[in-house]
Amino acid sequence: MRRHRFGLDHPSVLRLAGLGFGIAASAANHGNTPLAVYLSKLLGNDWAWLTAGLLSALPARTWTTAVQRCLAFLLPAVLGYYVSDLAAGTYAGGDMGVVTDVIGYLVIGSITAAGLSLIVVTIHKGGVRGLLASLAVPAYIAHTAFTTRPLVPHDPVMQRVCGIVGYTAVATLLLIVLWGAWRAAQARAGDVGRREAHGEAEFGSL
């Protein structure tokens, strides 16, 4: 009998993780503790959803697999978020509002999954395009955080979260650039070594 492997990258694990992520994001919006307030600002913005979606798709090597993995996370996250909101009484005026929101964000999640999967496939191809693709999401997050920060002078918590997220994204960008430079240097060193070995072999055969 063939055994099916059930690891951390299994689609069911992604679905459960997405569901938990969505419920946590919604619950933070309804919390009154200082931690809940910070988590609400962190998880309730697109930078958290983009990062989680990208990480869920990153192990995939093809666009189709990446989309499947990303959807396995994002769609349950949307459902978990709005079911939790509904349970908390956010849609006390009726259920049609939540249905409209769920459908809208399921469509947005699907489009986002397609875009993130294209980024993931380009990253795995390597080279300059792969490096640029790996910079796309952290660059967007840094830009969003630093442009949002001055727009919320009345919200010191959001300002601090924007600072943390923005500087973390900048640090990520620097690490990606340094990693890319190191890999390029290693590749050049390997090419030089192979050419020298080939030259010595030809010289020895004379």
Backbone as a chain_set.jsonl record, in Angstrom:
{"seq": "MRRHRFGLDHPSVLRLAGLGFGIAASAANHGNTPLAVYLSKLLGNDWAWLTAGLLSALPARTWTTAVQRCLAFLLPAVLGYYVSDLAAGTYAGGDMGVVTDVIGYLVIGSITAAGLSLIVVTIHKGGVRGLLASLAVPAYIAHTAFTTRPLVPHDPVMQRVCGIVGYTAVATLLLIVLWGAWRAAQARAGDVGRREAHGEAEFGSL", "coords": {"N": [[0.844, -1.198, 0.0], [0.51, 2.197, -0.836], [1.936, 4.893, 0.872], [0.899, 8.092, 1.918], [2.595, 11.046, 2.228], [2.555, 13.332, 4.923], [3.344, 16.296, 5.549], [4.641, 19.462, 6.813], [4.242, 21.072, 4.644], [1.945, 20.23, 3.473], [-1.2, 20.595, 1.751], [-3.457, 20.643, 3.495], [-2.37, 21.506, 5.887], [-1.632, 24.086, 5.176], [-4.191, 25.13, 4.715], [-5.321, 25.016, 7.289], [-3.527, 26.693, 8.615], [-4.015, 29.09, 7.245], [-6.725, 29.493, 7.918], [-6.488, 29.827, 10.701], [-4.904, 32.136, 10.713], [-6.645, 34.063, 9.563], [-8.738, 34.08, 11.467], [-7.317, 34.947, 13.712], [-6.543, 37.521, 12.883], [-9.035, 38.785, 12.689], [-9.984, 38.478, 15.33], [-8.131, 40.038, 16.703], [-8.916, 42.57, 15.945], [-11.135, 42.945, 17.477], [-10.279, 42.934, 20.029], [-9.318, 44.314, 23.248], [-6.983, 44.618, 24.597], [-3.589, 45.875, 24.949], [-1.834, 44.294, 23.388], [-3.597, 43.147, 21.539], [-4.378, 45.411, 20.14], [-2.003, 46.172, 18.835], [-1.56, 43.855, 17.294], [-3.797, 43.965, 15.699], [-3.239, 46.18, 14.055], [-1.047, 45.17, 12.785], [-1.736, 42.646, 11.578], [-3.999, 43.307, 10.215], [-3.484, 44.679, 7.899], [-2.418, 44.921, 4.425], [0.236, 44.154, 4.199], [0.823, 42.017, 5.917], [-0.81, 39.974, 4.922], [0.133, 39.71, 2.297], [2.781, 38.908, 2.771], [2.38, 36.464, 4.127], [1.004, 35.037, 2.143], [2.958, 34.949, 0.112], [5.01, 33.457, 1.376], [3.685, 31.04, 1.72], [3.503, 30.132, -0.881], [6.107, 29.942, -1.716], [7.764, 27.513, -1.627], [7.011, 26.189, -3.973], [7.665, 25.204, -7.391], [6.554, 25.557, -9.831], [4.184, 27.637, -11.622], [1.502, 26.858, -11.434], [1.434, 25.102, -9.215], [2.3, 26.876, -7.259], [0.184, 28.727, -7.236], [-1.88, 27.072, -6.335], [-0.96, 26.453, -3.755], [-0.859, 28.994, -2.594], [-3.546, 29.805, -2.745], [-4.603, 27.837, -1.111], [-3.885, 28.769, 1.333], [-4.743, 31.539, 1.459], [-7.537, 31.682, 0.813], [-8.974, 30.148, 2.846], [-8.136, 31.827, 4.909], [-9.471, 34.247, 4.387], [-12.138, 33.359, 4.666], [-12.097, 32.496, 7.343], [-11.587, 34.926, 8.618], [-13.912, 36.476, 8.09], [-15.995, 34.877, 9.045], [-15.335, 34.89, 11.724], [-15.625, 37.643, 12.203], [-18.376, 37.842, 11.763], [-19.335, 36.261, 13.849], [-18.57, 37.88, 15.93], [-20.319, 39.923, 15.805], [-20.076, 41.976, 13.974], [-21.511, 42.262, 11.659], [-24.182, 42.912, 12.362], [-26.423, 44.009, 11.245], [-27.403, 42.353, 9.286], [-26.892, 39.516, 7.067], [-26.152, 39.802, 4.415], [-24.227, 41.715, 3.927], [-21.814, 40.547, 4.82], [-21.645, 38.425, 3.039], [-21.264, 39.725, 0.593], [-18.797, 40.993, 1.131], [-17.146, 38.766, 1.588], [-17.196, 37.443, -0.917], [-16.058, 39.442, -2.533], [-13.454, 39.679, -1.411], [-12.52, 37.099, -1.73], [-12.233, 37.009, -4.478], [-10.269, 39.028, -4.768], [-8.247, 37.772, -3.296], [-7.719, 35.576, -4.95], [-6.723, 36.793, -7.277], [-4.486, 38.005, -6.161], [-3.057, 35.719, -5.384], [-2.382, 34.679, -7.894], [-0.642, 36.684, -8.855], [1.402, 36.695, -6.859], [2.345, 34.12, -7.205], [3.479, 34.228, -9.728], [5.631, 35.881, -9.124], [7.024, 34.162, -7.395], [7.756, 32.016, -9.105], [9.457, 33.385, -10.851], [11.457, 34.161, -9.065], [12.634, 31.66, -8.491], [13.824, 31.106, -10.899], [16.13, 32.5, -10.881], [19.066, 34.608, -11.43], [19.241, 38.045, -12.641], [16.589, 38.852, -12.991], [15.309, 37.143, -11.21], [16.363, 38.074, -8.798], [15.347, 40.701, -8.758], [12.624, 40.1, -8.663], [12.449, 38.922, -6.143], [12.747, 41.123, -4.576], [10.422, 42.519, -4.83], [8.013, 42.268, -3.162], [8.917, 42.912, -0.427], [9.838, 45.513, -1.015], [7.494, 46.831, -1.781], [6.106, 46.642, 0.646], [7.751, 48.151, 2.369], [7.519, 50.67, 1.15], [4.738, 51.114, 1.444], [4.483, 51.118, 4.251], [6.117, 53.304, 5.082], [4.948, 55.422, 3.738], [2.424, 55.441, 4.786], [2.813, 56.011, 7.456], [3.21, 58.914, 8.075], [0.622, 59.731, 7.628], [-1.033, 59.097, 9.677], [-1.048, 60.685, 12.173], [-2.584, 60.864, 14.433], [-2.688, 58.38, 15.487], [-0.728, 56.767, 17.385], [0.021, 54.104, 17.835], [-0.309, 52.851, 15.344], [1.611, 54.306, 13.96], [3.966, 53.401, 15.188], [3.858, 50.685, 14.529], [3.994, 50.88, 11.733], [6.595, 51.882, 11.521], [8.104, 49.713, 12.555], [7.419, 47.65, 10.757], [8.213, 48.839, 8.327], [11.041, 49.269, 8.616], [11.826, 46.65, 9.053], [11.192, 45.56, 6.578], [13.001, 46.997, 4.975], [15.427, 46.025, 6.014], [15.132, 43.383, 5.212], [15.238, 43.709, 2.433], [17.924, 44.538, 2.142], [19.261, 42.246, 3.057], [18.477, 40.405, 1.094], [19.676, 41.511, -1.195], [22.393, 41.349, -0.462], [22.633, 38.575, -0.194], [22.106, 37.801, -2.825], [24.311, 39.018, -4.097], [26.387, 37.585, -2.92], [25.864, 34.982, -3.851], [26.198, 35.393, -6.586], [28.913, 36.027, -6.661], [29.976, 33.605, -5.767], [29.198, 31.962, -7.876], [30.663, 33.101, -9.989], [33.249, 32.597, -9.066], [33.228, 29.821, -9.161], [33.008, 29.405, -11.916], [35.438, 30.489, -12.812], [37.216, 28.718, -11.57], [36.559, 26.318, -12.863], [37.261, 26.945, -15.495], [40.037, 27.322, -15.22], [40.812, 24.749, -14.402], [40.104, 23.332, -16.663], [41.836, 24.486, -18.507], [44.328, 23.692, -17.474], [44.076, 20.977, -17.827], [44.044, 20.759, -20.61], [46.599, 21.774, -21.16], [48.161, 19.818, -19.981], [47.731, 17.696, -21.654], [49.202, 18.223, -23.89]], "CA": [[0.0, 0.0, 0.0], [1.291, 3.439, -0.94], [1.705, 5.831, 1.963], [0.91, 9.499, 1.548], [3.337, 11.863, 3.194], [1.794, 14.447, 5.478], [4.328, 17.177, 6.163], [4.218, 20.831, 7.077], [3.875, 21.717, 3.392], [0.727, 19.615, 2.947], [-2.261, 21.586, 1.573], [-4.326, 20.73, 4.666], [-1.678, 22.338, 6.868], [-1.779, 25.456, 4.694], [-5.571, 25.556, 4.944], [-5.487, 25.26, 8.722], [-2.754, 27.893, 8.95], [-4.752, 30.233, 6.723], [-7.91, 29.682, 8.743], [-6.044, 30.402, 11.966], [-4.445, 33.501, 10.451], [-7.813, 34.913, 9.39], [-9.436, 34.205, 12.748], [-6.474, 35.778, 14.59], [-6.624, 38.909, 12.423], [-10.346, 39.304, 13.078], [-10.063, 38.552, 16.793], [-7.326, 41.173, 17.158], [-9.704, 43.784, 15.717], [-12.172, 43.058, 18.497], [-9.661, 42.878, 21.347], [-9.117, 45.58, 23.944], [-5.685, 44.652, 25.259], [-2.544, 46.511, 24.124], [-1.328, 43.344, 22.404], [-4.6, 43.024, 20.482], [-4.344, 46.635, 19.339], [-0.831, 46.085, 17.96], [-1.785, 42.779, 16.327], [-4.8, 44.441, 14.751], [-2.565, 47.027, 13.068], [-0.068, 44.361, 12.043], [-2.369, 41.604, 10.772], [-5.131, 43.828, 9.473], [-3.035, 45.398, 6.708], [-2.07, 44.012, 3.33], [1.611, 43.645, 4.265], [0.825, 40.705, 6.565], [-1.444, 39.011, 4.022], [1.049, 39.481, 1.181], [3.914, 38.126, 3.265], [1.926, 35.094, 4.395], [0.718, 34.405, 0.86], [4.227, 34.686, -0.57], [5.704, 32.361, 2.058], [2.967, 29.785, 1.468], [3.755, 29.7, -2.261], [7.54, 29.956, -2.021], [8.388, 26.213, -1.944], [6.581, 25.661, -5.278], [8.578, 25.459, -8.507], [5.77, 25.908, -11.011], [3.164, 28.636, -11.338], [0.262, 26.185, -11.036], [1.582, 24.636, -7.841], [2.372, 28.055, -6.402], [-1.186, 29.253, -7.097], [-2.626, 26.141, -5.482], [-0.504, 26.617, -2.374], [-1.25, 30.318, -2.12], [-4.994, 29.769, -2.532], [-4.872, 26.976, 0.039], [-3.724, 29.601, 2.534], [-5.472, 32.808, 1.466], [-8.993, 31.552, 0.795], [-9.442, 29.879, 4.21], [-7.881, 33.0, 5.754], [-10.594, 35.167, 4.159], [-13.335, 32.777, 5.267], [-11.943, 32.548, 8.795], [-11.691, 36.327, 9.049], [-15.282, 36.993, 8.059], [-16.804, 34.081, 9.968], [-15.036, 35.438, 13.046], [-16.287, 38.949, 12.268], [-19.816, 37.598, 11.882], [-19.578, 35.776, 15.206], [-18.344, 38.987, 16.858], [-21.407, 40.89, 15.684], [-19.741, 43.091, 13.08], [-22.56, 42.381, 10.643], [-25.435, 42.753, 13.092], [-27.538, 44.488, 10.442], [-27.83, 41.358, 8.3], [-25.821, 38.666, 6.568], [-25.795, 40.088, 3.031], [-22.978, 42.468, 3.927], [-20.679, 39.633, 4.944], [-21.57, 37.654, 1.801], [-20.645, 40.604, -0.403], [-17.379, 41.178, 1.48], [-16.431, 37.504, 1.388], [-17.026, 37.221, -2.36], [-15.093, 40.425, -3.03], [-12.084, 39.386, -0.995], [-12.104, 35.84, -2.351], [-11.746, 37.383, -5.811], [-8.985, 39.721, -4.569], [-7.272, 36.765, -2.884], [-7.36, 34.758, -6.111], [-5.85, 37.615, -8.126], [-3.223, 38.143, -5.424], [-2.347, 34.438, -5.471], [-1.801, 34.574, -9.238], [0.504, 37.593, -8.927], [2.476, 36.208, -5.988], [2.89, 32.894, -7.797], [4.37, 34.664, -10.804], [6.851, 36.349, -8.451], [7.73, 32.987, -6.871], [8.367, 31.295, -10.23], [10.571, 34.206, -11.336], [12.524, 34.057, -8.06], [13.317, 30.374, -8.623], [14.613, 31.09, -12.137], [17.432, 33.08, -10.566], [19.557, 35.694, -12.266], [18.841, 39.406, -12.293], [15.127, 38.89, -12.867], [14.96, 36.484, -9.958], [16.697, 38.982, -7.707], [14.374, 41.791, -8.765], [11.344, 39.558, -8.221], [12.511, 38.706, -4.695], [12.69, 42.428, -3.918], [9.15, 43.179, -5.118], [7.092, 42.34, -2.02], [9.444, 43.763, 0.652], [9.899, 46.913, -1.46], [6.127, 47.357, -1.676], [5.767, 46.77, 2.063], [8.491, 49.299, 2.899], [6.894, 51.878, 0.61], [3.43, 51.287, 2.075], [4.648, 51.46, 5.669], [6.681, 54.641, 5.271], [4.011, 56.441, 3.235], [1.264, 55.457, 5.681], [3.187, 56.524, 8.779], [2.884, 60.322, 8.321], [-0.803, 59.984, 7.408], [-1.806, 58.719, 10.874], [-0.445, 61.32, 13.359], [-3.489, 60.687, 15.562], [-2.659, 56.963, 15.877], [0.675, 56.442, 17.692], [0.259, 52.664, 17.701], [-0.121, 52.589, 13.923], [2.899, 54.876, 13.575], [5.029, 52.493, 15.631], [3.783, 49.463, 13.715], [4.529, 51.23, 10.411], [8.05, 51.956, 11.642], [8.644, 48.357, 12.709], [7.232, 46.932, 9.494], [9.018, 49.473, 7.292], [12.471, 48.992, 8.804], [12.014, 45.212, 8.836], [11.192, 45.355, 5.126], [14.279, 47.519, 4.458], [16.451, 45.048, 6.388], [14.942, 42.228, 4.329], [15.77, 44.088, 1.122], [19.388, 44.52, 2.203], [19.703, 40.851, 3.155], [18.279, 39.774, -0.214], [20.712, 42.028, -2.092], [23.675, 40.768, -0.039], [22.588, 37.152, -0.541], [22.243, 37.726, -4.271], [25.695, 39.351, -4.443], [27.24, 36.466, -2.49], [25.649, 33.862, -4.772], [26.815, 35.746, -7.867], [30.364, 35.902, -6.481], [30.283, 32.173, -5.717], [29.051, 31.415, -9.224], [31.825, 33.547, -10.779], [34.431, 31.87, -8.595], [33.135, 28.466, -9.687], [33.308, 29.451, -13.352], [36.879, 30.693, -12.953], [37.869, 27.475, -11.191], [36.357, 25.321, -13.914], [38.065, 27.323, -16.668], [41.437, 27.055, -14.915], [41.004, 23.301, -14.416], [40.033, 22.904, -18.064], [43.073, 24.922, -19.152], [45.422, 22.828, -17.012], [43.913, 19.648, -18.443], [44.475, 20.868, -21.999], [48.043, 21.94, -21.167], [48.773, 18.541, -19.641], [47.584, 16.75, -22.762], [50.12, 18.583, -24.979]], "C": [[0.877, 1.246, 0.0], [0.921, 4.388, 0.199], [1.804, 7.265, 1.452], [1.617, 10.292, 2.637], [2.481, 13.032, 3.64], [2.775, 15.323, 6.255], [3.764, 18.567, 6.378], [3.81, 21.566, 5.811], [2.632, 21.109, 2.75], [-0.368, 20.672, 2.81], [-3.185, 21.741, 2.784], [-3.701, 21.585, 5.764], [-1.785, 23.804, 6.473], [-3.19, 25.975, 4.941], [-5.819, 25.872, 6.413], [-4.745, 26.518, 9.163], [-3.472, 29.148, 8.46], [-5.984, 30.535, 7.543], [-7.548, 30.33, 10.075], [-5.584, 31.839, 11.816], [-5.634, 34.455, 10.339], [-8.563, 35.137, 10.695], [-8.648, 35.108, 13.697], [-6.557, 37.25, 14.201], [-7.952, 39.54, 12.826], [-10.446, 39.477, 14.59], [-9.276, 39.736, 17.334], [-8.094, 42.485, 16.982], [-10.729, 44.024, 16.814], [-11.605, 42.999, 19.913], [-9.431, 44.263, 21.932], [-7.763, 45.685, 24.638], [-4.663, 45.36, 24.364], [-1.986, 45.581, 23.054], [-2.297, 43.208, 21.236], [-4.592, 44.245, 19.569], [-3.175, 46.592, 18.357], [-1.036, 45.018, 16.887], [-2.817, 43.186, 15.279], [-4.165, 45.295, 13.659], [-1.622, 46.212, 12.196], [-0.746, 43.397, 11.073], [-3.488, 42.132, 9.89], [-4.763, 44.587, 8.219], [-2.503, 44.432, 5.667], [-0.659, 43.471, 3.429], [1.658, 42.258, 4.91], [0.253, 39.64, 5.631], [-0.543, 38.7, 2.832], [2.225, 38.612, 1.604], [3.523, 36.674, 3.487], [1.635, 34.356, 3.096], [1.986, 34.043, 0.105], [4.951, 33.498, 0.056], [5.009, 31.021, 1.808], [3.255, 29.241, 0.072], [5.228, 29.446, -2.546], [8.158, 28.59, -2.304], [8.055, 25.682, -3.328], [7.568, 26.056, -6.373], [7.844, 25.803, -9.807], [4.674, 26.889, -10.618], [1.882, 27.976, -10.836], [0.322, 25.724, -9.586], [1.625, 25.808, -6.866], [0.987, 28.655, -6.173], [-1.997, 28.375, -6.158], [-2.245, 26.31, -4.017], [-0.969, 27.956, -1.802], [-2.754, 30.382, -1.845], [-5.367, 28.918, -1.325], [-4.708, 27.728, 1.349], [-4.694, 30.77, 2.545], [-6.988, 32.637, 1.528], [-9.557, 31.147, 2.162], [-9.2, 31.061, 5.166], [-9.015, 34.018, 5.617], [-11.856, 34.646, 4.841], [-13.261, 32.836, 6.789], [-12.117, 33.948, 9.347], [-13.146, 36.77, 9.131], [-16.248, 36.162, 8.889], [-16.59, 34.579, 11.397], [-15.678, 36.81, 13.242], [-17.791, 38.801, 12.474], [-20.166, 37.149, 13.296], [-19.417, 36.894, 16.24], [-19.408, 40.071, 16.752], [-21.117, 42.061, 14.786], [-20.842, 43.336, 12.066], [-23.929, 42.178, 11.287], [-26.635, 43.17, 12.259], [-28.035, 43.48, 9.423], [-26.633, 40.627, 7.732], [-25.38, 39.016, 5.152], [-24.495, 40.878, 2.934], [-21.771, 41.564, 3.979], [-20.527, 38.798, 3.681], [-20.878, 38.462, 0.715], [-19.154, 40.775, -0.142], [-16.573, 39.912, 1.224], [-16.176, 37.262, -0.092], [-15.973, 38.172, -2.924], [-13.664, 40.074, -2.672], [-11.604, 38.015, -1.443], [-11.577, 36.097, -3.766], [-10.392, 38.074, -5.703], [-7.894, 38.729, -4.177], [-6.806, 35.906, -4.04], [-6.423, 35.516, -7.051], [-4.479, 37.782, -7.477], [-2.391, 36.868, -5.511], [-1.683, 34.268, -6.827], [-0.563, 35.455, -9.366], [1.672, 37.128, -8.081], [3.127, 34.96, -6.566], [3.816, 33.211, -8.965], [5.695, 35.159, -10.231], [7.685, 35.152, -7.988], [8.445, 32.235, -7.993], [9.569, 32.068, -10.764], [11.743, 34.166, -10.363], [13.327, 32.781, -8.266], [14.119, 30.258, -9.911], [15.985, 31.704, -11.925], [17.804, 34.22, -11.498], [19.067, 37.052, -11.791], [17.334, 39.507, -12.103], [14.656, 38.232, -11.581], [15.239, 37.366, -8.758], [15.683, 40.118, -7.612], [13.008, 41.314, -8.277], [11.322, 39.359, -6.706], [12.444, 40.015, -3.913], [11.297, 43.058, -3.986], [8.274, 43.35, -3.88], [7.672, 43.156, -0.868], [9.562, 45.231, 0.258], [8.519, 47.561, -1.365], [5.748, 47.588, -0.212], [6.474, 47.973, 2.682], [7.854, 50.603, 2.432], [5.554, 52.157, 1.296], [3.565, 51.747, 3.524], [5.117, 52.895, 5.852], [5.785, 55.746, 4.709], [2.756, 56.531, 4.101], [1.584, 56.166, 6.995], [2.86, 57.997, 8.985], [1.402, 60.655, 8.154], [-1.655, 59.682, 8.637], [-1.187, 59.345, 12.132], [-1.286, 61.138, 14.617], [-3.446, 59.272, 16.126], [-1.212, 56.54, 16.156], [0.994, 54.958, 17.573], [0.518, 52.315, 16.242], [1.205, 53.156, 13.436], [4.043, 53.955, 13.972], [5.044, 51.21, 14.804], [4.336, 49.729, 12.319], [6.055, 51.308, 10.449], [8.687, 50.586, 11.729], [8.575, 47.597, 11.392], [8.139, 47.503, 8.408], [10.49, 49.144, 7.411], [12.779, 47.497, 8.667], [12.06, 44.901, 7.344], [12.489, 45.847, 4.504], [15.411, 46.55, 4.783], [16.359, 43.798, 5.516], [15.486, 42.504, 2.935], [17.293, 44.02, 1.102], [19.917, 43.088, 2.267], [19.566, 40.135, 1.814], [19.36, 40.224, -1.196], [22.069, 41.413, -1.749], [23.741, 39.279, -0.398], [22.761, 36.964, -2.043], [23.665, 38.011, -4.724], [26.628, 38.204, -4.078], [27.101, 35.286, -3.445], [26.287, 34.14, -6.133], [28.329, 35.6, -7.792], [30.78, 34.435, -6.448], [30.203, 31.545, -7.1], [30.23, 31.82, -10.102], [33.077, 32.806, -10.376], [34.424, 30.439, -9.121], [33.462, 28.414, -11.167], [34.801, 29.608, -13.595], [37.626, 29.408, -12.636], [37.735, 26.408, -12.265], [37.183, 25.646, -15.154], [39.542, 27.039, -16.427], [41.728, 25.554, -14.958], [40.99, 22.774, -15.843], [41.31, 23.283, -18.806], [44.248, 24.056, -18.751], [45.326, 21.456, -17.662], [44.357, 19.678, -19.901], [45.999, 21.0, -22.1], [48.725, 20.601, -20.884], [48.713, 17.534, -20.759], [48.52, 17.038, -23.933], [51.387, 17.734, -24.908]], "O": [[1.857, 1.334, 0.74], [-0.255, 4.648, 0.453], [2.683, 7.599, 0.658], [1.27, 10.209, 3.815], [1.774, 13.645, 2.84], [3.005, 15.124, 7.448], [2.58, 18.822, 6.159], [3.109, 22.575, 5.883], [2.299, 21.436, 1.611], [-0.468, 21.559, 3.658], [-3.648, 22.845, 3.07], [-4.401, 22.299, 6.482], [-2.002, 24.666, 7.324], [-3.368, 27.129, 5.332], [-6.452, 26.876, 6.741], [-5.246, 27.305, 9.966], [-3.531, 30.151, 9.172], [-6.269, 31.696, 7.836], [-8.214, 31.263, 10.524], [-5.84, 32.671, 12.687], [-5.634, 35.527, 10.944], [-8.977, 36.257, 10.993], [-9.228, 35.933, 14.401], [-6.632, 38.125, 15.064], [-7.992, 40.693, 13.255], [-10.934, 40.499, 15.073], [-9.69, 40.37, 18.304], [-7.939, 43.406, 17.784], [-11.142, 45.159, 17.055], [-12.359, 43.011, 20.886], [-9.358, 45.254, 21.206], [-7.434, 46.727, 25.203], [-4.854, 45.434, 23.15], [-1.696, 46.018, 21.94], [-1.877, 43.159, 20.08], [-4.78, 44.12, 18.359], [-3.332, 46.934, 17.185], [-0.727, 45.239, 15.716], [-2.719, 42.798, 14.115], [-4.503, 45.16, 12.483], [-1.422, 46.519, 11.021], [-0.386, 43.331, 9.898], [-3.882, 41.478, 8.924], [-5.648, 45.096, 7.532], [-2.179, 43.283, 5.969], [-0.354, 42.444, 2.823], [2.45, 41.412, 4.493], [0.778, 38.529, 5.561], [-0.463, 37.549, 2.403], [2.618, 37.693, 0.886], [4.245, 35.76, 3.086], [1.978, 33.182, 2.958], [2.083, 32.962, -0.475], [5.45, 32.629, -0.659], [5.669, 29.988, 1.697], [3.252, 28.028, -0.135], [5.556, 28.79, -3.535], [9.027, 28.509, -3.171], [8.755, 24.797, -3.821], [8.22, 27.098, -6.296], [8.454, 26.283, -10.763], [4.281, 26.973, -9.455], [1.247, 28.483, -9.911], [-0.621, 25.929, -8.822], [1.054, 25.739, -5.778], [0.652, 29.044, -5.055], [-2.714, 28.875, -5.291], [-3.111, 26.31, -3.142], [-1.418, 28.03, -0.658], [-3.183, 30.944, -0.838], [-6.316, 29.226, -0.604], [-5.316, 27.371, 2.358], [-5.398, 30.978, 3.533], [-7.657, 33.388, 2.239], [-10.535, 31.747, 2.607], [-9.962, 31.269, 6.11], [-9.467, 34.584, 6.612], [-12.56, 35.4, 5.513], [-14.24, 33.183, 7.45], [-12.714, 34.141, 10.406], [-13.564, 37.368, 10.123], [-17.234, 36.7, 9.393], [-17.535, 34.677, 12.18], [-16.211, 37.106, 14.311], [-18.4, 39.532, 13.254], [-21.159, 37.593, 13.872], [-20.047, 36.863, 17.297], [-19.399, 41.03, 17.524], [-21.841, 43.056, 14.825], [-21.083, 44.473, 11.659], [-24.734, 41.374, 10.816], [-27.754, 42.735, 12.532], [-29.028, 43.749, 8.748], [-25.493, 41.063, 7.894], [-24.319, 38.564, 4.723], [-23.746, 40.729, 1.968], [-20.799, 41.787, 3.257], [-19.405, 38.487, 3.282], [-20.013, 37.951, 0.003], [-18.342, 40.712, -1.065], [-15.457, 39.971, 0.708], [-15.061, 36.915, -0.481], [-15.105, 37.763, -3.695], [-12.766, 40.155, -3.51], [-10.397, 37.786, -1.528], [-10.601, 35.483, -4.196], [-9.469, 37.754, -6.452], [-6.762, 38.818, -4.653], [-5.632, 35.543, -4.113], [-5.451, 34.955, -7.557], [-3.448, 37.713, -8.146], [-1.174, 36.922, -5.688], [-0.559, 33.775, -6.915], [0.45, 35.029, -9.92], [2.817, 37.162, -8.534], [4.335, 34.769, -6.427], [4.823, 32.533, -9.165], [6.758, 34.886, -10.789], [8.903, 35.131, -8.166], [9.608, 31.86, -7.847], [10.591, 31.468, -11.094], [12.898, 34.14, -10.787], [14.557, 32.805, -8.222], [15.001, 29.406, -10.014], [16.905, 31.455, -12.704], [16.974, 34.73, -12.251], [18.547, 37.19, -10.684], [16.857, 40.16, -11.175], [13.718, 38.704, -10.939], [14.453, 37.406, -7.811], [15.216, 40.456, -6.524], [12.313, 42.037, -7.563], [10.301, 39.597, -6.06], [12.121, 40.016, -2.725], [11.022, 44.025, -3.276], [7.838, 44.462, -3.581], [6.978, 44.036, -0.36], [9.402, 46.109, 1.106], [8.392, 48.703, -0.922], [5.144, 48.605, 0.126], [5.864, 48.73, 3.436], [7.672, 51.529, 3.222], [5.27, 53.292, 1.68], [2.855, 52.649, 3.969], [4.577, 53.625, 6.683], [5.86, 56.889, 5.162], [2.101, 57.572, 4.146], [0.73, 56.838, 7.573], [2.263, 58.324, 10.011], [0.976, 61.755, 8.505], [-2.852, 59.969, 8.652], [-0.834, 58.622, 13.063], [-0.776, 61.243, 15.732], [-4.095, 58.988, 17.133], [-0.54, 56.015, 15.268], [2.123, 54.593, 17.243], [1.45, 51.573, 15.932], [1.859, 52.552, 12.586], [4.978, 53.746, 13.199], [6.105, 50.714, 14.426], [5.066, 48.901, 11.774], [6.728, 50.856, 9.523], [9.687, 50.315, 11.065], [9.551, 46.979, 10.967], [8.761, 46.753, 7.656], [11.128, 48.779, 6.423], [13.862, 47.122, 8.218], [12.864, 44.084, 6.896], [13.029, 45.2, 3.607], [16.26, 46.28, 3.933], [17.377, 43.224, 5.129], [16.118, 41.641, 2.325], [17.882, 43.502, 0.153], [20.903, 42.756, 1.61], [20.436, 39.35, 1.436], [19.899, 39.408, -1.944], [22.809, 41.003, -2.643], [24.775, 38.786, -0.849], [23.483, 36.068, -2.481], [24.18, 37.343, -5.62], [27.549, 37.883, -4.829], [28.096, 34.659, -3.81], [26.846, 33.239, -6.759], [28.96, 35.114, -8.73], [31.803, 34.059, -7.021], [31.028, 30.704, -7.46], [30.745, 31.007, -10.869], [33.882, 32.426, -11.227], [35.469, 29.898, -9.483], [34.121, 27.481, -11.626], [35.369, 28.952, -14.468], [38.562, 29.041, -13.346], [38.687, 25.679, -12.546], [37.738, 24.751, -15.791], [40.233, 26.566, -17.329], [42.758, 25.131, -15.484], [41.764, 21.884, -16.195], [41.811, 22.516, -19.628], [45.082, 23.715, -19.59], [46.337, 20.843, -18.005], [44.978, 18.729, -20.379], [46.621, 20.426, -22.993], [49.753, 20.29, -21.484], [49.536, 16.62, -20.825], [48.636, 16.231, -24.855], [52.281, 17.888, -25.74]]}, "num_chains": 1, "name": "protein.A"}
